[in-house]
Amino acid sequence: MLALPTITAANGWEYQTLKAAGGNYTKMSDFEGQNRNLVTEEKGLCLTCDNLQDPQTASTGFVGWTTDVNRPIYIRAADKHLSKGAWTTNAYRMKPTLAGSATLTLGTLGANGVIYFEGIQFFNDTASAACITPSGGSAGSKAYFINCIIHTDKAGGMGAYTGSTAIRLVFINCIIISEQSHAVHNSASTPGDEFYNCVLWSRASGYGLYTFATLPNIIKNTYIGGASGAIFSTFASSTLTNVATSDADSPTAALRNCAFSTTNFINVTAGSYDLRTKAGSVLLNGGAAPDYPYDLAEELRNPTTPDIGALELVPYSAHRRNSLFVMGW
């Protein structure tokens, strides 16, 4: 299992809220402006986003913080504002209004710095702008995206674009879609990224994953597809475990040439995506033992043969995790 923190006051965590009124902050950029040294303070910091759309204009950038694996930043949508697996205006979302601005940028988080985003919707509808763009940062830093929906719909817009950065991105149960470019592009001199039970799709042009990373991407139980192909790769090879692709890139013969269509997903129409696995698809129970026990809708996964992708068609049991504050198991 992936090692995620246990978030409790007893473990030294500080809690803050983002609300339109009555919280510590009204927008993410004000929270980010604290630029605190959590290592010196010896505490983790958890922000709960308890509104719908963040009133951001330009990109929100996390730069100048000092964190580590024991004292990270953890940003989560409030339970009532989780998307539960589909893009919705009734869940918390980040969307800049200034043309050309990335939705989120990441920079200095400290040596081996760590930041988490859970249940957040990232959207960008301006040309040549990515949702998530890390740059710089310190060796060993990681940014986790858990149960997030990441979507761009203009020419040149990518779900995640990593330039020259030391930050490794880890995606868990994420849907990453670019309507007109690569879903994820990690450039040369980046450490490579990790994808667990995700869907990466590039609709009109580009690849699901376009990678020049110097270290291998780690990809497991994930669907990758694109108009130009599933994976374009140079330099280090990616490590693929139970990965389905829209072309012949998958190392598993049965998981090759899996169309992004209603053969494999419930609904693939832009604007009304429902990316639960379709009954009868090879994606159904096609995964290996999951590294995280829940899916994007917070339902339990099959512990041995989960569905490939972000959402289980049929939850393993009736249990739904109803609190995101305690993350250990």
C-alpha positions in Angstrom: 0.0 0.0 0.0 1.1 3.6 -0.6 2.2 5.3 2.6 -0.2 8.2 3.2 -0.3 10.2 6.4 -2.7 9.7 9.3 -4.2 13.2 9.8 -5.3 13.8 13.4 -4.7 16.6 15.9 -3.0 14.0 18.2 -0.4 13.5 15.5 0.4 17.3 15.5 -1.7 18.4 12.6 -3.1 21.9 12.2 -6.4 22.3 10.5 -7.5 25.3 8.3 -10.6 25.9 6.1 -11.2 27.6 2.8 -14.7 29.0 2.6 -16.5 31.9 0.9 -17.2 33.2 4.4 -16.4 32.1 7.9 -13.1 30.2 7.1 -9.4 30.9 7.5 -9.2 31.8 3.8 -11.5 32.5 0.8 -9.1 31.4 -1.9 -6.3 29.0 -2.4 -3.7 31.7 -3.3 -4.2 33.3 0.2 -3.6 30.0 1.9 -0.5 29.4 -0.2 0.9 32.8 0.7 1.7 31.6 4.2 5.0 30.1 2.9 5.6 28.4 6.2 8.4 26.1 7.4 6.4 23.1 8.7 9.6 21.2 9.5 10.7 23.8 12.0 7.1 24.0 13.4 7.0 20.2 13.6 3.5 19.9 12.3 1.5 18.9 9.2 -1.0 21.4 7.8 -4.5 20.2 6.5 -6.7 22.6 4.4 -10.3 21.6 3.8 -11.9 23.4 0.8 -15.5 24.0 1.8 -16.8 26.0 -1.2 -17.5 25.3 -4.9 -15.3 27.2 -7.3 -12.1 28.8 -6.0 -12.1 32.6 -6.9 -8.7 32.4 -8.6 -7.7 34.6 -11.5 -4.1 33.7 -12.3 -2.2 30.5 -11.5 -2.0 29.4 -7.9 1.6 28.5 -7.1 3.1 26.6 -4.2 6.6 28.0 -3.8 8.7 28.8 -0.7 7.3 26.2 1.7 9.4 23.8 3.7 7.8 20.4 4.2 8.8 16.8 4.4 7.1 13.4 4.5 6.2 13.7 8.2 5.2 17.4 8.0 3.4 17.8 4.7 0.7 20.1 3.3 -2.6 18.2 2.8 -5.3 19.9 0.7 -8.7 18.2 0.4 -12.2 18.9 -0.7 -14.8 18.8 2.0 -16.9 15.6 1.9 -20.0 17.4 0.6 -17.9 19.0 -2.2 -16.3 15.8 -3.5 -16.9 15.0 -7.2 -17.5 11.2 -6.6 -16.1 10.4 -10.0 -17.6 12.9 -12.5 -16.9 16.5 -13.2 -19.6 18.6 -11.5 -20.1 22.3 -10.6 -21.4 21.1 -7.3 -17.9 20.0 -6.1 -14.8 22.0 -5.3 -12.8 23.0 -8.4 -10.0 25.3 -9.4 -10.2 27.2 -12.7 -8.2 30.3 -13.5 -9.8 33.1 -15.5 -6.7 34.8 -16.8 -5.8 33.6 -20.3 -2.6 31.5 -20.4 -2.4 30.8 -16.7 -1.8 27.3 -15.4 -4.3 26.2 -12.8 -1.6 25.0 -10.4 2.1 25.5 -10.3 4.5 23.8 -7.9 8.0 24.8 -6.9 10.0 24.8 -3.7 8.6 22.5 -1.0 11.8 21.9 0.9 14.3 19.0 0.7 12.2 15.9 0.2 9.1 18.1 0.4 5.6 16.6 0.2 2.2 18.0 -0.7 -1.1 16.2 -1.2 -4.3 17.2 -3.1 -7.4 15.0 -2.6 -10.7 15.2 -4.3 -9.9 18.4 -6.2 -11.1 19.2 -9.7 -8.6 21.1 -11.8 -9.8 22.7 -15.0 -8.3 24.9 -17.6 -10.0 26.3 -20.7 -7.4 28.7 -22.0 -5.1 27.9 -25.0 -1.6 26.5 -24.3 -2.1 26.3 -20.6 -1.8 23.2 -18.4 -3.7 22.3 -15.3 -0.7 21.3 -13.3 2.8 22.7 -14.0 5.7 21.9 -11.5 9.1 23.5 -12.0 12.2 23.7 -9.9 11.8 22.1 -6.5 14.2 20.0 -4.5 15.4 16.5 -5.1 13.1 13.9 -3.5 10.0 16.1 -3.5 6.7 14.6 -4.3 3.2 15.9 -5.1 0.3 13.5 -4.6 -3.0 13.8 -6.5 -5.6 11.5 -5.0 -9.1 11.1 -6.5 -8.7 14.2 -8.6 -10.2 15.1 -12.0 -7.8 17.0 -14.3 -9.3 18.4 -17.5 -8.2 20.9 -20.3 -10.2 21.6 -23.4 -8.2 24.2 -25.5 -5.4 23.8 -28.1 -2.1 23.1 -26.5 -3.6 22.6 -23.1 -2.3 19.6 -21.1 -3.5 18.0 -17.9 0.0 18.0 -16.5 3.1 19.5 -18.0 6.4 19.1 -16.1 9.3 21.2 -17.3 12.7 21.1 -15.5 11.7 19.9 -12.1 12.8 17.6 -9.3 9.2 17.1 -8.1 7.8 13.6 -8.8 4.0 13.6 -9.4 2.0 10.7 -8.0 -1.5 10.2 -9.4 -3.9 7.9 -7.6 -7.5 7.2 -8.9 -7.2 10.3 -11.2 -8.9 11.0 -14.5 -6.7 13.2 -16.7 -8.1 14.4 -20.0 -6.9 16.8 -22.6 -9.3 17.5 -25.4 -6.7 18.9 -27.7 -3.1 17.9 -26.6 -1.2 15.4 -24.4 -2.9 14.3 -21.2 0.5 14.3 -19.4 3.8 15.5 -20.7 6.9 15.1 -18.6 10.0 16.7 -20.1 13.7 15.9 -20.0 15.5 16.1 -16.7 12.3 15.2 -14.7 12.3 12.3 -12.3 9.3 10.6 -14.0 5.8 10.2 -12.5 3.6 7.5 -11.0 0.1 6.5 -12.0 -2.0 4.1 -10.0 -5.6 3.2 -11.2 -5.8 6.3 -13.5 -7.3 7.1 -16.9 -5.1 9.3 -19.2 -6.9 10.3 -22.4 -6.0 12.7 -25.2 -9.0 13.2 -27.5 -8.2 15.3 -30.6 -4.4 15.3 -30.8 -1.5 14.1 -28.8 -0.6 11.2 -26.5 -2.0 10.0 -23.2 1.5 10.1 -21.9 4.3 12.0 -23.7 7.5 11.4 -21.7 11.1 12.4 -21.8 11.7 11.6 -18.1 15.2 10.5 -17.1 13.8 8.0 -14.6 11.1 5.4 -15.3 7.5 6.3 -14.9 5.7 3.8 -12.7 2.3 2.9 -14.1 -0.1 0.4 -12.7 -3.8 -0.6 -13.3 -4.1 2.4 -15.6 -5.8 3.1 -18.9 -3.8 5.3 -21.4 -5.0 6.4 -24.8 -4.7 9.2 -27.3 -5.4 10.4 -30.8 -1.7 10.1 -31.6 -1.1 7.0 -29.5 -1.0 5.9 -25.9 2.6 6.4 -24.9 5.4 8.3 -26.6 8.6 7.5 -24.7 12.3 8.3 -25.0 15.1 8.1 -22.4 14.2 5.8 -19.5 11.5 3.2 -20.1 8.3 3.2 -18.1 7.4 0.3 -15.8 4.0 -0.9 -16.8 1.9 -3.3 -14.7 -1.6 -4.3 -15.9 -1.8 -1.2 -18.1 -4.3 -1.0 -20.9 -3.6 1.1 -24.0 -5.5 2.3 -27.0 -2.8 0.9 -29.2 -0.2 -1.8 -29.0 2.0 -0.2 -26.3 0.8 -2.4 -23.4 3.2 -5.2 -22.6 0.1 -7.4 -21.9 -1.4 -8.7 -25.1 -5.0 -8.9 -23.8 -4.8 -5.2 -22.8 -3.6 -3.8 -26.1 -5.8 -1.9 -28.6 -8.5 -1.1 -25.9 -10.6 1.6 -27.5 -11.7 4.7 -25.5 -15.3 3.8 -26.3 -18.4 2.4 -24.8 -16.9 -1.0 -25.2 -14.8 -0.3 -22.2 -16.4 2.7 -20.4 -20.0 3.7 -19.6 -19.9 7.1 -21.4 -17.1 8.7 -23.4 -18.9 11.7 -24.7 -17.1 14.9 -23.9 -19.0 16.9 -21.4 -20.8 13.9 -19.9 -17.9 11.4 -19.2 -18.8 8.4 -17.1 -15.5 6.4 -16.9 -16.7 3.5 -14.9 -15.6 0.2 -16.4 -18.1 -1.3 -18.8 -19.5 -4.8 -18.1 -17.8 -7.2 -20.5 -14.7 -5.1 -20.9 -11.2 -6.5 -20.5 -10.7 -3.7 -18.0 -13.2 -5.3 -15.6 -11.2 -7.1 -12.9 -8.1 -6.6 -15.1 -5.8 -5.0 -12.5 -3.3 -6.3 -10.0 -3.7 -5.9 -6.3 -4.3 -2.1 -5.8 -1.9 0.2 -4.0 -4.8 2.2 -2.5 -7.9 0.5 -1.2 -10.6 2.9 -2.5 -11.6 4.2 -6.0 -12.4 7.7 -7.1 -15.9 7.5 -5.8 -14.5 6.4 -2.4 -15.9 2.8 -2.8 -13.7 -0.2 -1.8 -11.8 -1.9 -4.6 -11.5 -5.6 -5.2 -8.3 -6.3 -3.1 -6.8 -8.7 -5.6 -8.3 -8.0 -9.1 -9.6 -4.4 -9.2 -10.9 -2.8 -12.4 -8.3 -1.0 -14.5 -9.0 2.7 -14.3 -10.2 5.2 -11.7 -13.6 3.7 -10.9 -14.8 0.3 -10.0 -18.0 -0.8 -11.9 -19.2 -2.7 -8.9 -17.8 -1.8 -5.4 -16.2 -4.7 -3.6 -18.5 -4.2 -0.6 -21.2 -1.7 0.5 -18.6 0.2 2.6 -17.9 3.8 1.5 -15.2 5.7 3.2 -17.1 8.8 4.6 -14.2 10.7 6.2 -11.0 11.8 4.6 -9.4 13.1 7.7 -7.9 9.8 8.9 -5.8 8.4 6.0 -3.9 5.5 7.7 -5.0 1.9 7.6 
